[in-house]
Amino acid sequence: MAHIVIMGAGIGGMPAAYEMRELLEKEHSITVVNSTDYFQFVPSNPWIAVGWREREQITVPIAPYLERKGIKFIPKAVTAIDATANRLTLDGGDTLDYDYLVITTGPKLSFNEVPGAGPATSGGGGFTHSICSVDHAQEFFADYKKFLENPGPVVIGAMPGASCFGPAYSSPSSWTPTCASANCATRCQSPTSPASPTLATWDWAGWGTASPCWNPKCAAAT
Ligand SMILES: Cc1cc2nc3c(=O)[nH]c(=O)nc-3n(C[C@H](O)[C@H](O)[C@H](O)COP(=O)(O)OP(=O)(O)OC[C@H]3O[C@@H](n4cnc5c(N)ncnc54)[C@H](O)[C@@H]3O)c2cc1C
């Protein structure tokens, strides 16, 4: 009988747990450990950032969805891996032994690589926003509402070393309709200079334009 531990209950870890449970004999146990007690659907963060979705619409509590499949869940961050002893240390000092370890902890954001970058609440310099987590996207939205009152040029980009450039391209497609519906389009400049016009065109005509607008000025403007 083996104990499999999955570190990280994100887009990789959750399906890994489900599929492993389905494939393995019942005598083997599976435990998922995650630093938060909720799952967040990261690709929807750009919608949180412009108010098209609420936090509750893109997050779910993890425990019930794992436990009903017979998968154990521990809502704690792993702080150390002792690979020789097959042992994890969890936030608070508890330990967890495993026979097999699956690591699906996603990216570690390194705002410190670019001085001044990143939300101050995540240890960054506070001079740029991020939509990499739902918390970041909510912080963004708070400032985005202020921005719409007095819009101006915006720079959207990805840091050197970033591996996920998609959001940098897709963000303009959610900004532009919101901004236009707030009747401020003439004061907003094109937020990016896309390296790939094809991708930008696709985004422009895609989900961005089809989504409802949170902005109270929207009704008056459309
Ligand atoms: C804004 C944005 C939009 C995106 N849009 C798309 C898209 O449209 N299509 C697409 O295919 N991809 C998209 N991506 C990329 C996609 O979201 C990622 O590739 C995906 O989330 C990676 O999955 P993951 O499970 O590896 O990591 P994550 O989904 O980040 O999950 C990692 C999990 O590990 C947990 N964790 C981290 N450290 C620890 C620790 N020490 N102990 C315990 N738990 C820990 C975290 O809390 C988290 O729950 C987007 C990314 C971003 C930022």
The ligand as a Tripos MOL2 file, in Angstrom:
@<TRIPOS>MOLECULE
LIG
   53    58     1     0     0
SMALL
NO_CHARGES

@<TRIPOS>ATOM
      1 C1         -3.4060   35.6880  -16.0110 C.3       1 LIG1
      2 C2         -3.1380   34.3180  -16.5870 C.ar      1 LIG1
      3 C3         -3.9340   33.8200  -17.6150 C.ar      1 LIG1
      4 C4         -3.6880   32.5500  -18.1310 C.ar      1 LIG1
      5 N1         -4.4730   32.1030  -19.1520 N.ar      1 LIG1
      6 C5         -4.2660   30.8650  -19.6530 C.ar      1 LIG1
      7 C6         -5.1010   30.3590  -20.6910 C.ar      1 LIG1
      8 O1         -5.9960   31.0390  -21.1760 O.2       1 LIG1
      9 N2         -4.8580   29.1010  -21.1450 N.ar      1 LIG1
     10 C7         -3.8570   28.3230  -20.6180 C.ar      1 LIG1
     11 O2         -3.6840   27.1840  -21.0520 O.2       1 LIG1
     12 N3         -3.0600   28.7860  -19.6270 N.ar      1 LIG1
     13 C8         -3.2340   30.0270  -19.1360 C.ar      1 LIG1
     14 N4         -2.4240   30.4990  -18.1470 N.ar      1 LIG1
     15 C9         -1.3840   29.6150  -17.6010 C.3       1 LIG1
     16 C10        -2.0030   28.6470  -16.6060 C.3       1 LIG1
     17 O3         -2.8300   29.3430  -15.6790 O.3       1 LIG1
     18 C11        -0.8760   27.9200  -15.8710 C.3       1 LIG1
     19 O4         -0.0920   27.2540  -16.8450 O.3       1 LIG1
     20 C12        -1.4360   26.9420  -14.8740 C.3       1 LIG1
     21 O5         -2.1780   27.6000  -13.8590 O.3       1 LIG1
     22 C13        -0.2960   26.1540  -14.2420 C.3       1 LIG1
     23 O6         -0.8990   25.1520  -13.4560 O.3       1 LIG1
     24 P1         -0.1100   24.5850  -12.2030 P.3       1 LIG1
     25 O7         -1.0010   23.5610  -11.5630 O.co2     1 LIG1
     26 O8          1.2660   24.1880  -12.6240 O.co2     1 LIG1
     27 O9          0.0730   25.8410  -11.2390 O.3       1 LIG1
     28 P2         -1.0470   26.6870  -10.5070 P.3       1 LIG1
     29 O10        -2.3370   26.6490  -11.2280 O.co2     1 LIG1
     30 O11        -0.3900   28.0050  -10.2520 O.co2     1 LIG1
     31 O12        -1.2380   25.9270   -9.1330 O.3       1 LIG1
     32 C14        -0.1860   25.7730   -8.2240 C.3       1 LIG1
     33 C15        -0.7780   25.4760   -6.8670 C.3       1 LIG1
     34 O13         0.2840   25.1320   -5.9780 O.3       1 LIG1
     35 C16         0.0850   25.7820   -4.7450 C.3       1 LIG1
     36 N5          1.3870   25.9280   -4.1070 N.ar      1 LIG1
     37 C17         2.4210   26.6820   -4.4980 C.ar      1 LIG1
     38 N6          3.4500   26.5320   -3.6610 N.ar      1 LIG1
     39 C18         3.0640   25.6520   -2.7230 C.ar      1 LIG1
     40 C19         3.6860   25.0890   -1.5700 C.ar      1 LIG1
     41 N7          4.9390   25.4040   -1.2250 N.pl3     1 LIG1
     42 N8          2.9810   24.2180   -0.8260 N.ar      1 LIG1
     43 C20         1.7040   23.8820   -1.1530 C.ar      1 LIG1
     44 N9          1.0690   24.3970   -2.2120 N.ar      1 LIG1
     45 C21         1.7320   25.2650   -2.9960 C.ar      1 LIG1
     46 C22        -0.5770   27.1150   -5.1100 C.3       1 LIG1
     47 O14        -1.3230   27.6310   -3.9970 O.3       1 LIG1
     48 C23        -1.4950   26.6800   -6.2450 C.3       1 LIG1
     49 O15        -2.7650   26.2860   -5.7800 O.3       1 LIG1
     50 C24        -2.6300   31.7660  -17.6150 C.ar      1 LIG1
     51 C25        -1.8250   32.2700  -16.5750 C.ar      1 LIG1
     52 C26        -2.0740   33.5240  -16.0590 C.ar      1 LIG1
     53 C27        -1.1940   34.0540  -14.9390 C.3       1 LIG1
@<TRIPOS>BOND
     1     1     2 1
     2     2     3 ar
     3     2    52 ar
     4     3     4 ar
     5     4     5 ar
     6     4    50 ar
     7     5     6 ar
     8     6     7 ar
     9     6    13 1
    10     7     8 2
    11     7     9 ar
    12     9    10 ar
    13    10    11 2
    14    10    12 ar
    15    12    13 ar
    16    13    14 ar
    17    14    15 1
    18    14    50 ar
    19    15    16 1
    20    16    17 1
    21    16    18 1
    22    18    19 1
    23    18    20 1
    24    20    21 1
    25    20    22 1
    26    22    23 1
    27    23    24 1
    28    24    25 2
    29    24    26 1
    30    24    27 1
    31    27    28 1
    32    28    29 2
    33    28    30 1
    34    28    31 1
    35    31    32 1
    36    32    33 1
    37    33    34 1
    38    33    48 1
    39    34    35 1
    40    35    36 1
    41    35    46 1
    42    36    37 ar
    43    36    45 ar
    44    37    38 ar
    45    38    39 ar
    46    39    40 ar
    47    39    45 ar
    48    40    41 1
    49    40    42 ar
    50    42    43 ar
    51    43    44 ar
    52    44    45 ar
    53    46    47 1
    54    46    48 1
    55    48    49 1
    56    50    51 ar
    57    51    52 ar
    58    52    53 1
@<TRIPOS>SUBSTRUCTURE
     1 LIG1         1 GROUP 0 **** ****
